[in-house]
Amino acid sequence: MSEHLSFHYSVDGDNFVSAGQASVQVKKNLRELGIAPEVIRRVSIAMYEGEINMVIHADGGNADVDVYEDRIVITLDDHGPGIADVTLAMQEGYSTANESVRSLGFGAGMGLPNMKRYTDDMQIDTVVGVGTKITMTIKL
Amino acid sequence: MKIREIQELLGAEILCAGDQLDADVHSACGSDMMSDVLAFVKDQAVLLTGLVNSQVIRTAQMMDMLCVVFVRSKRPTLEMIEIAEENGIVLLATDKRMYEACGTLYLNGLGGALHE
């Protein structure tokens, strides 16, 4: 069955205060679809971390959530600086975020590891100077 | 433990969602780093934090938390209070410091995270 539901969100890169609004909206949409609460939590946390990353590092970007019969796919696409060393970026505690980001409660080097933790599959396509596309899949 | 007991034990002021004070909560966590909360928390209903910005409320929303306690006399903004109220999240403010607030709740039976 190829029919599926798609939600598209644009993530504003200028505004830390509003960061996370797309994730809040996803949460509401999935709840209306009757998705299990535990799945909704995993999707929304993974997306929230991704959204925060896009605001902190990439000046915003696009987020797409596709709901299929057997899985939910989150795609985060930005035109930020790219990730020079993905292996290093995946290490818990490693962060390139500055002190001002840390003072906001993020930049602990847990974003990407958290996204991997809460999803069944995560692919990172990144080119330095061009941007990053992260595709996360959660099985239903 | 009911949220009402947390409020009483910490001598905390109720900032919003006072109608949820009788909700039962079974565990809590304390952190100023929201990414750590998102990483290590599982089913905690209460967050104690000294961090004040809108992402605290959003983190609580993502984690389906019922109550946020601001320690060290920190005060959330009106906007934060409004978002929390809309989502039925109780906001409390105490003048106790993080260590003392967590210790008080722990001693009175409110546990921490259960490890997976």
gemmi code that builds the backbone of each chain (N, CA, C; Angstrom):
import gemmi

chains = {
    "A": [
        ("MET", (0.848, -1.192, 0.000), (0.000, 0.000, 0.000), (0.884, 1.244, 0.000)),
        ("SER", (0.725, 2.087, -0.996), (1.618, 3.237, -1.116), (0.995, 4.505, -0.558)),
        ("GLU", (-0.275, 4.429, -0.221), (-0.916, 5.618, 0.332), (-0.311, 5.953, 1.687)),
        ("HIS", (0.006, 7.205, 1.896), (0.485, 7.590, 3.217), (0.214, 9.069, 3.465)),
        ("LEU", (0.350, 9.434, 4.730), (0.099, 10.823, 5.117), (1.420, 11.559, 5.260)),
        ("SER", (1.461, 12.782, 4.762), (2.687, 13.574, 4.871), (2.414, 14.889, 5.576)),
        ("PHE", (3.325, 15.240, 6.451), (3.255, 16.554, 7.099), (4.547, 17.292, 6.802)),
        ("HIS", (4.421, 18.535, 6.436), (5.616, 19.322, 6.142), (5.694, 20.532, 7.084)),
        ("TYR", (6.883, 20.807, 7.584), (7.074, 21.946, 8.480), (8.321, 22.695, 8.074)),
        ("SER", (8.258, 23.991, 8.232), (9.438, 24.801, 7.978), (9.972, 25.250, 9.337)),
        ("VAL", (11.270, 25.030, 9.583), (11.860, 25.360, 10.889), (12.598, 26.687, 10.786)),
        ("ASP", (12.150, 27.643, 11.561), (12.711, 28.996, 11.564), (14.059, 29.001, 12.290)),
        ("GLY", (15.090, 29.399, 11.595), (16.424, 29.335, 12.173), (16.779, 30.485, 13.095)),
        ("ASP", (15.976, 31.540, 13.063), (16.355, 32.737, 13.824), (15.865, 32.701, 15.258)),
        ("ASN", (14.957, 31.801, 15.529), (14.207, 31.948, 16.759), (14.309, 30.726, 17.666)),
        ("PHE", (15.159, 30.818, 18.673), (15.310, 29.712, 19.610), (14.038, 29.507, 20.427)),
        ("VAL", (13.342, 30.610, 20.699), (12.129, 30.514, 21.523), (11.077, 29.637, 20.852)),
        ("SER", (10.955, 29.771, 19.543), (9.911, 29.006, 18.854), (10.395, 27.610, 18.441)),
        ("ALA", (11.682, 27.322, 18.607), (12.192, 26.001, 18.234), (11.424, 24.908, 18.956)),
        ("GLY", (11.032, 23.918, 18.225), (10.255, 22.828, 18.821), (8.786, 22.880, 18.458)),
        ("GLN", (8.382, 23.974, 17.817), (6.956, 24.101, 17.475), (6.511, 23.040, 16.468)),
        ("ALA", (7.393, 22.709, 15.523), (7.048, 21.672, 14.547), (6.838, 20.334, 15.263)),
        ("SER", (7.704, 20.066, 16.243), (7.582, 18.807, 16.988), (6.292, 18.744, 17.792)),
        ("VAL", (5.906, 19.884, 18.351), (4.643, 19.955, 19.088), (3.485, 19.637, 18.133)),
        ("GLN", (3.568, 20.202, 16.930), (2.511, 19.992, 15.929), (2.463, 18.528, 15.480)),
        ("VAL", (3.647, 17.936, 15.289), (3.718, 16.518, 14.905), (3.045, 15.659, 15.964)),
        ("LYS", (3.351, 15.989, 17.203), (2.793, 15.238, 18.319), (1.255, 15.267, 18.271)),
        ("LYS", (0.730, 16.454, 18.022), (-0.731, 16.604, 17.939), (-1.293, 15.798, 16.772)),
        ("ASN", (-0.649, 15.914, 15.617), (-1.128, 15.212, 14.425), (-1.128, 13.701, 14.629)),
        ("LEU", (-0.049, 13.193, 15.230), (0.050, 11.738, 15.421), (-0.977, 11.254, 16.439)),
        ("ARG", (-1.232, 12.097, 17.423), (-2.229, 11.741, 18.433), (-3.606, 11.607, 17.779)),
        ("GLU", (-3.892, 12.547, 16.866), (-5.181, 12.494, 16.164), (-5.303, 11.250, 15.294)),
        ("LEU", (-4.167, 10.748, 14.832), (-4.186, 9.535, 14.001), (-4.311, 8.268, 14.838)),
        ("GLY", (-4.253, 8.423, 16.166), (-4.397, 7.272, 17.047), (-3.145, 6.421, 17.172)),
        ("ILE", (-1.985, 7.013, 16.903), (-0.710, 6.297, 17.051), (-0.437, 6.070, 18.548)),
        ("ALA", (0.219, 4.947, 18.879), (0.496, 4.611, 20.290), (1.342, 5.700, 20.954)),
        ("PRO", (1.005, 6.047, 22.214), (1.710, 7.133, 22.917), (3.226, 6.953, 22.977)),
        ("GLU", (3.703, 5.725, 23.185), (5.141, 5.485, 23.280), (5.829, 5.800, 21.950)),
        ("VAL", (5.178, 5.450, 20.851), (5.717, 5.752, 19.515), (5.719, 7.264, 19.300)),
        ("ILE", (4.642, 7.904, 19.682), (4.542, 9.359, 19.517), (5.666, 10.043, 20.277)),
        ("ARG", (5.942, 9.551, 21.476), (7.000, 10.177, 22.280), (8.359, 10.032, 21.586)),
        ("ARG", (8.630, 8.837, 21.061), (9.914, 8.621, 20.375), (10.038, 9.519, 19.147)),
        ("VAL", (8.968, 9.579, 18.369), (8.997, 10.426, 17.166), (9.201, 11.886, 17.557)),
        ("SER", (8.451, 12.338, 18.548), (8.522, 13.770, 18.845), (9.835, 14.162, 19.503)),
        ("ILE", (10.432, 13.277, 20.321), (11.729, 13.601, 20.917), (12.815, 13.636, 19.834)),
        ("ALA", (12.808, 12.633, 18.954), (13.812, 12.589, 17.883), (13.696, 13.831, 17.008)),
        ("MET", (12.479, 14.187, 16.700), (12.284, 15.342, 15.829), (12.636, 16.643, 16.556)),
        ("TYR", (12.300, 16.698, 17.812), (12.596, 17.893, 18.624), (14.103, 18.135, 18.691)),
        ("GLU", (14.869, 17.088, 18.953), (16.335, 17.230, 18.977), (16.848, 17.686, 17.613)),
        ("GLY", (16.261, 17.119, 16.560), (16.672, 17.493, 15.210), (16.350, 18.944, 14.920)),
        ("GLU", (15.189, 19.340, 15.377), (14.753, 20.722, 15.173), (15.678, 21.707, 15.909)),
        ("ILE", (16.003, 21.362, 17.146), (16.918, 22.199, 17.935), (18.270, 22.291, 17.214)),
        ("ASN", (18.751, 21.147, 16.710), (20.021, 21.136, 15.968), (19.961, 22.079, 14.774)),
        ("MET", (18.850, 22.033, 14.049), (18.727, 22.879, 12.859), (18.749, 24.356, 13.232)),
        ("VAL", (18.151, 24.691, 14.373), (18.138, 26.091, 14.816), (19.533, 26.518, 15.302)),
        ("ILE", (20.184, 25.638, 16.078), (21.494, 25.980, 16.652), (22.576, 26.045, 15.572)),
        ("HIS", (22.584, 25.056, 14.686), (23.730, 24.898, 13.788), (23.491, 25.339, 12.344)),
        ("ALA", (22.233, 25.297, 11.905), (22.038, 25.367, 10.450), (21.121, 26.493, 9.990)),
        ("ASP", (20.737, 27.400, 10.898), (19.868, 28.501, 10.513), (18.518, 28.002, 9.968)),
        ("GLY", (18.042, 26.936, 10.555), (16.724, 26.421, 10.176), (16.787, 25.418, 9.039)),
        ("GLY", (15.600, 25.003, 8.585), (15.545, 24.023, 7.502), (14.130, 23.508, 7.336)),
        ("ASN", (14.019, 22.336, 6.724), (12.713, 21.741, 6.485), (12.588, 20.403, 7.199)),
        ("ALA", (11.390, 20.156, 7.687), (11.121, 18.882, 8.348), (9.901, 18.243, 7.688)),
        ("ASP", (10.048, 16.976, 7.345), (8.923, 16.237, 6.783), (8.681, 14.982, 7.591)),
        ("VAL", (7.421, 14.730, 7.858), (7.069, 13.498, 8.563), (6.090, 12.728, 7.689)),
        ("ASP", (6.463, 11.509, 7.351), (5.608, 10.662, 6.517), (5.145, 9.460, 7.330)),
        ("VAL", (3.855, 9.287, 7.362), (3.292, 8.181, 8.148), (2.809, 7.095, 7.190)),
        ("TYR", (3.469, 5.951, 7.248), (3.073, 4.800, 6.436), (2.371, 3.794, 7.335)),
        ("GLU", (1.887, 2.755, 6.720), (1.161, 1.729, 7.475), (2.053, 1.074, 8.535)),
        ("ASP", (3.332, 0.873, 8.182), (4.212, 0.116, 9.069), (5.347, 0.943, 9.671)),
        ("ARG", (5.437, 2.225, 9.319), (6.553, 3.029, 9.832), (6.273, 4.520, 9.721)),
        ("ILE", (7.023, 5.275, 10.497), (7.001, 6.738, 10.385), (8.405, 7.179, 9.989)),
        ("VAL", (8.494, 8.008, 8.969), (9.797, 8.481, 8.502), (9.889, 9.994, 8.700)),
        ("ILE", (10.941, 10.410, 9.418), (11.176, 11.841, 9.651), (12.371, 12.252, 8.793)),
        ("THR", (12.199, 13.274, 7.993), (13.306, 13.761, 7.169), (13.593, 15.218, 7.528)),
        ("LEU", (14.826, 15.476, 7.931), (15.236, 16.831, 8.302), (16.306, 17.285, 7.329)),
        ("ASP", (16.054, 18.395, 6.688), (16.914, 18.840, 5.591), (17.347, 20.274, 5.855)),
        ("ASP", (18.651, 20.511, 5.875), (19.087, 21.901, 6.078), (20.225, 22.268, 5.135)),
        ("HIS", (20.451, 23.558, 5.039), (21.563, 24.058, 4.214), (22.606, 24.691, 5.118)),
        ("GLY", (22.856, 24.027, 6.223), (23.822, 24.521, 7.205), (25.249, 24.160, 6.821)),
        ("PRO", (26.145, 24.188, 7.801), (27.567, 23.992, 7.520), (27.954, 22.540, 7.226)),
        ("GLY", (27.030, 21.591, 7.461), (27.389, 20.183, 7.294), (28.157, 19.678, 8.502)),
        ("ILE", (28.311, 18.363, 8.597), (29.014, 17.756, 9.733), (30.333, 17.179, 9.212)),
        ("ALA", (31.439, 17.713, 9.729), (32.756, 17.324, 9.200), (33.090, 15.877, 9.559)),
        ("ASP", (32.790, 15.487, 10.790), (33.131, 14.143, 11.255), (31.904, 13.526, 11.931)),
        ("VAL", (31.180, 12.730, 11.184), (29.909, 12.179, 11.687), (30.150, 11.241, 12.872)),
        ("THR", (31.200, 10.449, 12.808), (31.493, 9.507, 13.904), (31.694, 10.271, 15.210)),
        ("LEU", (32.438, 11.365, 15.129), (32.685, 12.188, 16.305), (31.373, 12.833, 16.789)),
        ("ALA", (30.587, 13.317, 15.850), (29.316, 13.982, 16.191), (28.340, 13.017, 16.864)),
        ("MET", (28.495, 11.722, 16.564), (27.591, 10.728, 17.151), (27.998, 10.341, 18.574)),
        ("GLN", (29.203, 10.764, 18.997), (29.648, 10.430, 20.363), (28.881, 11.251, 21.392)),
        ("GLU", (28.370, 10.556, 22.410), (27.654, 11.268, 23.471), (28.603, 12.239, 24.156)),
        ("GLY", (28.193, 13.460, 24.299), (29.017, 14.448, 24.994), (29.827, 15.331, 24.060)),
        ("TYR", (29.947, 14.924, 22.784), (30.701, 15.768, 21.854), (29.764, 16.816, 21.260)),
        ("SER", (30.167, 18.068, 21.356), (29.330, 19.135, 20.808), (30.178, 20.276, 20.287)),
        ("THR", (29.722, 20.893, 19.219), (30.395, 22.090, 18.720), (29.610, 23.346, 19.103)),
        ("ALA", (28.545, 23.140, 19.871), (27.709, 24.287, 20.262), (28.488, 25.205, 21.215)),
        ("ASN", (28.215, 26.471, 21.144), (28.933, 27.421, 22.001), (28.262, 27.578, 23.371)),
        ("GLU", (28.902, 28.374, 24.195), (28.445, 28.536, 25.578), (27.025, 29.112, 25.658)),
        ("SER", (26.673, 29.981, 24.723), (25.336, 30.587, 24.788), (24.261, 29.517, 24.548)),
        ("VAL", (24.561, 28.560, 23.694), (23.613, 27.466, 23.466), (23.496, 26.599, 24.715)),
        ("ARG", (24.655, 26.340, 25.346), (24.649, 25.534, 26.574), (23.844, 26.202, 27.680)),
        ("SER", (23.941, 27.531, 27.734), (23.206, 28.243, 28.783), (21.695, 28.146, 28.545)),
        ("LEU", (21.304, 27.730, 27.344), (19.883, 27.551, 27.047), (19.424, 26.130, 27.335)),
        ("GLY", (20.345, 25.281, 27.776), (19.968, 23.920, 28.170), (20.228, 22.879, 27.102)),
        ("PHE", (20.918, 23.315, 26.023), (21.248, 22.352, 24.961), (22.751, 22.405, 24.699)),
        ("GLY", (23.205, 21.670, 23.693), (24.640, 21.660, 23.405), (25.404, 20.754, 24.349)),
        ("ALA", (24.715, 19.735, 24.877), (25.379, 18.781, 25.772), (25.988, 17.630, 24.977)),
        ("GLY", (25.875, 17.704, 23.662), (26.399, 16.621, 22.837), (25.527, 15.383, 22.900)),
        ("MET", (24.245, 15.573, 23.095), (23.319, 14.448, 23.187), (22.303, 14.426, 22.050)),
        ("GLY", (22.307, 15.448, 21.227), (21.263, 15.576, 20.202), (21.238, 14.405, 19.225)),
        ("LEU", (22.315, 14.240, 18.474), (22.353, 13.141, 17.500), (22.247, 11.773, 18.175)),
        ("PRO", (23.005, 11.524, 19.275), (22.844, 10.226, 19.951), (21.399, 9.982, 20.398)),
        ("ASN", (20.737, 11.025, 20.879), (19.333, 10.863, 21.280), (18.455, 10.503, 20.091)),
        ("MET", (18.708, 11.154, 18.972), (17.907, 10.874, 17.775), (18.076, 9.418, 17.356)),
        ("LYS", (19.287, 8.929, 17.457), (19.543, 7.518, 17.114), (18.882, 6.585, 18.132)),
        ("ARG", (18.985, 6.982, 19.403), (18.441, 6.184, 20.503), (16.933, 5.935, 20.347)),
        ("TYR", (16.232, 6.963, 19.897), (14.771, 6.865, 19.881), (14.195, 6.388, 18.545)),
        ("THR", (15.077, 6.128, 17.568), (14.562, 5.682, 16.271), (15.137, 4.305, 15.936)),
        ("ASP", (14.489, 3.623, 14.987), (14.970, 2.295, 14.606), (16.079, 2.369, 13.566)),
        ("ASP", (16.073, 3.453, 12.824), (17.134, 3.621, 11.824), (17.383, 5.111, 11.631)),
        ("MET", (18.662, 5.477, 11.479), (18.965, 6.886, 11.210), (20.082, 6.973, 10.178)),
        ("GLN", (19.824, 7.708, 9.116), (20.826, 7.918, 8.068), (21.198, 9.393, 8.044)),
        ("ILE", (22.507, 9.664, 7.977), (22.961, 11.050, 7.891), (23.676, 11.253, 6.558)),
        ("ASP", (23.127, 12.114, 5.738), (23.813, 12.501, 4.500), (24.253, 13.939, 4.675)),
        ("THR", (25.550, 14.153, 4.707), (26.019, 15.504, 4.979), (27.222, 15.854, 4.114)),
        ("VAL", (27.244, 17.095, 3.660), (28.383, 17.598, 2.888), (28.784, 18.936, 3.506)),
        ("VAL", (30.049, 19.026, 3.903), (30.524, 20.263, 4.526), (30.345, 21.437, 3.570)),
        ("GLY", (29.720, 22.476, 4.085), (29.510, 23.676, 3.284), (28.235, 23.635, 2.453)),
        ("VAL", (27.566, 22.493, 2.433), (26.359, 22.353, 1.611), (25.110, 22.126, 2.465)),
        ("GLY", (25.215, 21.198, 3.405), (24.054, 20.945, 4.262), (23.994, 19.513, 4.747)),
        ("THR", (22.933, 19.236, 5.494), (22.771, 17.925, 6.110), (21.327, 17.457, 5.917)),
        ("LYS", (21.207, 16.172, 5.588), (19.879, 15.565, 5.517), (19.884, 14.344, 6.427)),
        ("ILE", (18.974, 14.363, 7.365), (18.876, 13.235, 8.293), (17.536, 12.544, 8.090)),
        ("THR", (17.595, 11.241, 7.902), (16.376, 10.461, 7.703), (16.251, 9.447, 8.841)),
        ("MET", (15.177, 9.564, 9.587), (14.968, 8.663, 10.730), (13.689, 7.846, 10.514)),
        ("THR", (13.768, 6.570, 10.843), (12.615, 5.699, 10.676), (12.239, 5.059, 12.007)),
        ("ILE", (10.960, 5.090, 12.281), (10.448, 4.420, 13.477), (9.382, 3.427, 13.036)),
        ("LYS", (9.586, 2.178, 13.416), (8.642, 1.132, 12.993), (7.367, 1.202, 13.818)),
        ("LEU", (6.276, 0.878, 13.170), (5.003, 0.862, 13.893), (4.618, -0.581, 14.236)),
    ],
    "B": [
        ("MET", (2.995, 9.682, 44.778), (2.898, 10.992, 45.415), (2.043, 11.922, 44.545)),
        ("LYS", (1.210, 12.683, 45.203), (0.413, 13.646, 44.426), (1.223, 14.940, 44.238)),
        ("ILE", (0.938, 15.653, 43.168), (1.660, 16.905, 42.905), (1.456, 17.869, 44.081)),
        ("ARG", (0.293, 17.778, 44.694), (-0.004, 18.622, 45.857), (1.029, 18.426, 46.977)),
        ("GLU", (1.440, 17.160, 47.175), (2.440, 16.879, 48.219), (3.797, 17.479, 47.857)),
        ("ILE", (4.140, 17.435, 46.571), (5.395, 18.054, 46.113), (5.362, 19.545, 46.442)),
        ("GLN", (4.256, 20.138, 46.141), (4.093, 21.574, 46.378), (4.243, 21.879, 47.876)),
        ("GLU", (3.642, 21.031, 48.703), (3.705, 21.265, 50.151), (5.119, 21.022, 50.690)),
        ("LEU", (5.738, 19.917, 50.248), (7.089, 19.579, 50.735), (8.107, 20.655, 50.373)),
        ("LEU", (7.931, 21.259, 49.223), (8.903, 22.256, 48.758), (8.477, 23.680, 49.120)),
        ("GLY", (7.333, 23.798, 49.758), (6.810, 25.132, 50.060), (6.705, 25.965, 48.799)),
        ("ALA", (6.268, 25.303, 47.724), (6.333, 25.938, 46.403), (5.072, 26.733, 46.091)),
        ("GLU", (5.277, 27.737, 45.284), (4.158, 28.536, 44.794), (3.606, 27.870, 43.530)),
        ("ILE", (2.285, 27.864, 43.405), (1.659, 27.274, 42.218), (1.504, 28.372, 41.169)),
        ("LEU", (2.135, 28.160, 40.008), (2.094, 29.196, 38.975), (1.004, 28.956, 37.941)),
        ("CYS", (0.678, 27.685, 37.726), (-0.432, 27.403, 36.812), (-0.884, 25.956, 36.900)),
        ("ALA", (-2.010, 25.704, 36.242), (-2.622, 24.369, 36.178), (-2.882, 23.799, 37.572)),
        ("GLY", (-3.329, 24.655, 38.455), (-3.614, 24.253, 39.825), (-4.680, 23.176, 39.938)),
        ("ASP", (-5.462, 22.999, 38.873), (-6.507, 21.969, 38.903), (-5.940, 20.559, 38.726)),
        ("GLN", (-4.621, 20.476, 38.446), (-4.005, 19.161, 38.247), (-3.249, 18.687, 39.496)),
        ("LEU", (-3.431, 19.370, 40.614), (-2.614, 19.074, 41.797), (-2.848, 17.681, 42.363)),
        ("ASP", (-3.969, 17.085, 42.037), (-4.248, 15.761, 42.582), (-3.761, 14.629, 41.681)),
        ("ALA", (-3.072, 14.987, 40.595), (-2.513, 13.955, 39.717), (-1.415, 13.193, 40.455)),
        ("ASP", (-1.371, 11.869, 40.223), (-0.354, 11.022, 40.851), (0.911, 10.996, 40.011)),
        ("VAL", (2.063, 11.132, 40.657), (3.337, 11.017, 39.943), (4.217, 10.008, 40.687)),
        ("HIS", (5.039, 9.300, 39.934), (5.799, 8.197, 40.535), (7.305, 8.384, 40.493)),
        ("SER", (7.780, 9.307, 39.652), (9.224, 9.534, 39.612), (9.515, 10.932, 39.093)),
        ("ALA", (10.742, 11.348, 39.334), (11.121, 12.710, 38.958), (12.567, 12.731, 38.491)),
        ("CYS", (12.964, 13.846, 37.875), (14.364, 14.031, 37.537), (14.725, 15.496, 37.699)),
        ("GLY", (16.008, 15.753, 37.918), (16.456, 17.129, 38.081), (17.600, 17.415, 37.135)),
        ("SER", (17.485, 18.446, 36.316), (18.569, 18.789, 35.391), (18.366, 20.178, 34.813)),
        ("ASP", (19.489, 20.824, 34.494), (19.421, 22.082, 33.764), (19.720, 21.864, 32.286)),
        ("MET", (20.102, 20.645, 31.932), (20.382, 20.334, 30.529), (19.213, 19.564, 29.942)),
        ("MET", (18.508, 20.188, 29.029), (17.314, 19.545, 28.482), (17.658, 18.302, 27.652)),
        ("SER", (18.822, 18.329, 26.991), (19.213, 17.145, 26.210), (19.417, 15.933, 27.106)),
        ("ASP", (19.912, 16.169, 28.325), (20.075, 15.058, 29.261), (18.714, 14.546, 29.718)),
        ("VAL", (17.797, 15.454, 29.894), (16.435, 15.052, 30.265), (15.850, 14.188, 29.148)),
        ("LEU", (16.058, 14.636, 27.921), (15.510, 13.903, 26.774), (16.207, 12.555, 26.590)),
        ("ALA", (17.453, 12.459, 27.055), (18.207, 11.223, 26.861), (17.887, 10.166, 27.908)),
        ("PHE", (17.820, 10.579, 29.146), (17.839, 9.587, 30.216), (16.515, 9.406, 30.938)),
        ("VAL", (15.563, 10.187, 30.580), (14.325, 10.124, 31.330), (13.354, 9.162, 30.683)),
        ("LYS", (12.720, 8.387, 31.498), (11.693, 7.495, 30.987), (10.528, 7.520, 31.963)),
        ("ASP", (9.465, 8.065, 31.522), (8.247, 8.087, 32.324), (8.331, 8.897, 33.612)),
        ("GLN", (9.320, 9.765, 33.720), (9.273, 10.668, 34.865), (8.201, 11.707, 34.609)),
        ("ALA", (7.439, 11.971, 35.629), (6.345, 12.915, 35.442), (6.723, 14.311, 35.922)),
        ("VAL", (7.838, 14.411, 36.649), (8.203, 15.693, 37.242), (9.631, 16.071, 36.852)),
        ("LEU", (9.809, 17.308, 36.455), (11.144, 17.826, 36.152), (11.461, 18.971, 37.107)),
        ("LEU", (12.609, 18.847, 37.803), (13.082, 19.980, 38.612), (14.215, 20.634, 37.838)),
        ("THR", (14.170, 21.933, 37.698), (15.200, 22.598, 36.911), (15.437, 24.036, 37.376)),
        ("GLY", (16.652, 24.508, 37.122), (16.975, 25.906, 37.395), (17.043, 26.687, 36.094)),
        ("LEU", (16.724, 26.010, 34.998), (16.762, 26.651, 33.682), (15.409, 27.295, 33.395)),
        ("VAL", (15.447, 28.514, 32.903), (14.186, 29.188, 32.575), (14.199, 29.644, 31.120)),
        ("ASN", (13.608, 28.866, 30.249), (13.273, 29.329, 28.905), (12.197, 28.417, 28.331)),
        ("SER", (11.666, 28.811, 27.188), (10.496, 28.107, 26.658), (10.789, 26.642, 26.348)),
        ("GLN", (12.076, 26.314, 26.132), (12.401, 24.918, 25.808), (12.193, 23.980, 27.001)),
        ("VAL", (12.173, 24.514, 28.196), (11.878, 23.686, 29.374), (10.448, 23.150, 29.271)),
        ("ILE", (9.534, 24.039, 28.924), (8.134, 23.627, 28.814), (7.960, 22.670, 27.630)),
        ("ARG", (8.664, 22.990, 26.526), (8.550, 22.136, 25.348), (9.123, 20.739, 25.639)),
        ("THR", (10.220, 20.693, 26.371), (10.782, 19.391, 26.750), (9.769, 18.607, 27.582)),
        ("ALA", (9.140, 19.294, 28.524), (8.127, 18.640, 29.360), (6.975, 18.115, 28.494)),
        ("GLN", (6.602, 18.902, 27.506), (5.545, 18.468, 26.585), (5.959, 17.209, 25.830)),
        ("MET", (7.189, 17.216, 25.307), (7.680, 16.074, 24.523), (7.703, 14.810, 25.361)),
        ("MET", (8.043, 14.974, 26.659), (8.202, 13.815, 27.542), (6.902, 13.444, 28.255)),
        ("ASP", (5.822, 14.134, 27.931), (4.522, 13.890, 28.585), (4.611, 14.079, 30.103)),
        ("MET", (5.380, 15.064, 30.524), (5.513, 15.321, 31.963), (4.306, 16.103, 32.483)),
        ("LEU", (4.056, 15.937, 33.779), (2.876, 16.558, 34.373), (3.207, 17.805, 35.176)),
        ("CYS", (4.478, 17.934, 35.575), (4.816, 19.020, 36.494), (6.269, 19.463, 36.316)),
        ("VAL", (6.493, 20.762, 36.309), (7.854, 21.302, 36.298), (8.025, 22.163, 37.547)),
        ("VAL", (9.115, 21.898, 38.281), (9.419, 22.684, 39.475), (10.639, 23.559, 39.189)),
        ("PHE", (10.489, 24.863, 39.286), (11.631, 25.758, 39.130), (12.252, 25.974, 40.501)),
        ("VAL", (13.565, 25.696, 40.578), (14.256, 25.821, 41.863), (14.989, 27.160, 41.943)),
        ("ARG", (15.592, 27.425, 43.097), (16.395, 28.635, 43.320), (15.633, 29.914, 42.977)),
        ("SER", (14.341, 29.931, 43.276), (13.512, 31.126, 43.081), (13.461, 31.622, 41.641)),
        ("LYS", (13.716, 30.725, 40.696), (13.638, 31.123, 39.277), (12.175, 31.288, 38.887)),
        ("ARG", (11.933, 32.249, 38.022), (10.566, 32.534, 37.592), (10.405, 32.380, 36.087)),
        ("PRO", (9.459, 31.557, 35.642), (9.211, 31.450, 34.207), (8.525, 32.710, 33.674)),
        ("THR", (8.604, 32.907, 32.372), (7.936, 34.049, 31.752), (6.440, 33.770, 31.643)),
        ("LEU", (5.684, 34.822, 31.380), (4.234, 34.690, 31.204), (3.912, 33.736, 30.058)),
        ("GLU", (4.696, 33.848, 28.990), (4.471, 32.996, 27.823), (4.635, 31.515, 28.189)),
        ("MET", (5.676, 31.228, 28.991), (5.891, 29.845, 29.416), (4.718, 29.345, 30.253)),
        ("ILE", (4.246, 30.224, 31.129), (3.127, 29.849, 31.999), (1.883, 29.559, 31.152)),
        ("GLU", (1.679, 30.373, 30.120), (0.510, 30.181, 29.259), (0.572, 28.845, 28.524)),
        ("ILE", (1.754, 28.526, 27.971), (1.890, 27.252, 27.238), (1.655, 26.073, 28.183)),
        ("ALA", (2.221, 26.179, 29.393), (2.061, 25.095, 30.365), (0.591, 24.932, 30.751)),
        ("GLU", (-0.066, 26.052, 30.992), (-1.486, 26.018, 31.374), (-2.321, 25.353, 30.272)),
        ("GLU", (-2.066, 25.742, 29.030), (-2.787, 25.156, 27.886), (-2.622, 23.649, 27.829)),
        ("ASN", (-1.442, 23.184, 28.249), (-1.146, 21.756, 28.138), (-1.338, 21.005, 29.451)),
        ("GLY", (-1.905, 21.686, 30.428), (-2.189, 21.025, 31.699), (-0.952, 20.623, 32.476)),
        ("ILE", (0.154, 21.344, 32.263), (1.387, 21.050, 33.001), (1.469, 22.001, 34.204)),
        ("VAL", (1.553, 21.420, 35.398), (1.631, 22.245, 36.608), (3.022, 22.883, 36.696)),
        ("LEU", (3.082, 24.175, 36.906), (4.362, 24.836, 37.161), (4.417, 25.259, 38.616)),
        ("LEU", (5.511, 24.858, 39.281), (5.722, 25.241, 40.675), (7.029, 26.014, 40.779)),
        ("ALA", (7.115, 26.927, 41.748), (8.370, 27.648, 41.979), (8.711, 27.547, 43.458)),
        ("THR", (9.951, 27.116, 43.715), (10.397, 26.997, 45.103), (11.695, 27.788, 45.294)),
        ("ASP", (11.924, 28.254, 46.527), (13.195, 28.952, 46.752), (14.306, 27.964, 47.150)),
        ("LYS", (13.952, 26.684, 47.295), (14.986, 25.694, 47.605), (15.938, 25.528, 46.426)),
        ("ARG", (17.173, 25.138, 46.728), (18.123, 24.859, 45.653), (17.891, 23.459, 45.115)),
        ("MET", (18.470, 23.190, 43.978), (18.226, 21.919, 43.283), (18.484, 20.702, 44.185)),
        ("TYR", (19.651, 20.689, 44.826), (20.061, 19.529, 45.626), (19.068, 19.273, 46.756)),
        ("GLU", (18.708, 20.344, 47.419), (17.798, 20.213, 48.551), (16.392, 19.821, 48.088)),
        ("ALA", (15.948, 20.416, 47.007), (14.601, 20.111, 46.505), (14.511, 18.643, 46.086)),
        ("CYS", (15.512, 18.176, 45.334), (15.516, 16.769, 44.900), (15.590, 15.844, 46.117)),
        ("GLY", (16.486, 16.192, 47.051), (16.669, 15.363, 48.237), (15.398, 15.256, 49.056)),
        ("THR", (14.716, 16.361, 49.205), (13.473, 16.379, 49.980), (12.434, 15.444, 49.364)),
        ("LEU", (12.287, 15.521, 48.053), (11.293, 14.679, 47.378), (11.707, 13.210, 47.428)),
        ("TYR", (12.989, 12.962, 47.250), (13.501, 11.581, 47.253), (13.271, 10.937, 48.613)),
        ("LEU", (13.613, 11.688, 49.661), (13.435, 11.184, 51.029), (11.987, 10.857, 51.331)),
        ("ASN", (11.097, 11.569, 50.674), (9.678, 11.361, 50.926), (9.036, 10.363, 49.966)),
        ("GLY", (9.896, 9.656, 49.219), (9.383, 8.517, 48.459), (9.243, 8.723, 46.966)),
        ("LEU", (9.606, 9.901, 46.471), (9.523, 10.101, 45.024), (10.858, 9.694, 44.398)),
        ("GLY", (10.845, 8.577, 43.673), (12.080, 8.000, 43.153), (12.578, 8.683, 41.894)),
        ("GLY", (13.709, 8.160, 41.419), (14.282, 8.689, 40.188), (13.946, 7.803, 39.007)),
        ("ALA", (14.806, 7.835, 37.996), (14.549, 7.070, 36.785), (14.771, 5.593, 37.029)),
        ("LEU", (13.931, 4.790, 36.447), (14.181, 3.356, 36.437), (15.051, 3.078, 35.228)),
        ("HIS", (16.160, 2.398, 35.444), (17.024, 2.117, 34.304), (16.421, 1.033, 33.442)),
        ("GLU", (16.583, 1.233, 32.145), (16.025, 0.255, 31.202), (16.810, -1.038, 31.259)),
    ],
}
model = gemmi.Model(1)
for chain_id, residues in chains.items():
    chain = gemmi.Chain(chain_id)
    for i, (resn, *xyz) in enumerate(residues, 1):
        res = gemmi.Residue()
        res.name, res.seqid = resn, gemmi.SeqId(i, " ")
        for name, pos in zip(("N", "CA", "C"), xyz):
            atom = gemmi.Atom()
            atom.name, atom.element = name, gemmi.Element(name[0])
            atom.pos, atom.b_iso = gemmi.Position(*pos), 0.0
            res.add_atom(atom)
        chain.add_residue(res)
    model.add_chain(chain)
structure = gemmi.Structure()
structure.add_model(model)
structure.setup_entities()
